[in-house]
Amino acid sequence: MSRNMDVVYQSALLSAATYVSLQHQDFLVGEAITDAAWNRRAPGVATFSGRGFTRRQFAELQHAYRVLCHQPDTSAGFSATVFEHIGSGELHLAFGGSTAFGEEWQDVALAQEFADRLAALLRDGVVDDFLRAAELLDAAGNANPAYIGRLRLAGHSLGGHLALWAAVEHPELVMRVDTFNGAGMSCSTPVMLLLETLWRDTILPALSASSLDPARLHNYYADPGP
């Protein structure tokens, strides 16, 4: 596997991992991911197995990364996790879109409404609240000097939009951004309408006004295998 493909692969894995219920009391010991996170069954708990990881992928991630900060899926509309590579010290910030909204993914009108609500939350600083909790920003919203230029951001679908928002708001932190099945897809479903509305009305204007280097942005599309 080439170096670039390995970077993309790791970003994709971490984008999926942020959906796991890492806030569960048995899933972390300090910053280390425990074996219980593989398939511990409990109501409302997402595991690595349940999120589609193979046993090998779980073992690789478990031994390669520590969890510095995790925000579970909340009414804010997203989950987010800061991972640190144990060997290299590389920092990864992965975003996941909310899994709590059922009807919004089925109804065009509700999808539009949710896009508007989420846009308002972004403008009100909901992502910055997490970045402060993770100590990537100080209380005044300035980048922590220790993390400038070190952050690899990633996210799938709505999570990719959130990663882009964080990047355009704080370009000084960014090393690279990888998004998966993000902007540019057709509006053939309520989900796609939500994503494209958020992209067109909120993310793209912010990106156009940002000093973020476009060469740091990478968007990938994928279809499920057989």
Secondary structure as UniProt FT lines:
FT   HELIX           3..17
FT   TURN            18..19
FT   TURN            22..23
FT   TURN            25..27
FT   STRAND          28..29
FT   TURN            30..31
FT   STRAND          32..33
FT   HELIX           36..39
FT   TURN            43..44
FT   TURN            48..52
FT   HELIX           55..64
FT   STRAND          65..71
FT   TURN            75..76
FT   STRAND          78..85
FT   TURN            86..88
FT   STRAND          91..97
FT   HELIX           103..105
FT   HELIX           108..123
FT   TURN            124..125
FT   HELIX           126..133
FT   TURN            134..135
FT   TURN            139..140
FT   HELIX           145..147
FT   TURN            148..149
FT   STRAND          151..156
FT   HELIX           158..169
FT   HELIX           171..173
FT   STRAND          174..180
FT   TURN            183..184
FT   HELIX           190..198
FT   HELIX           199..203
FT   HELIX           204..209
FT   HELIX           214..216
FT   STRAND          217..220
//
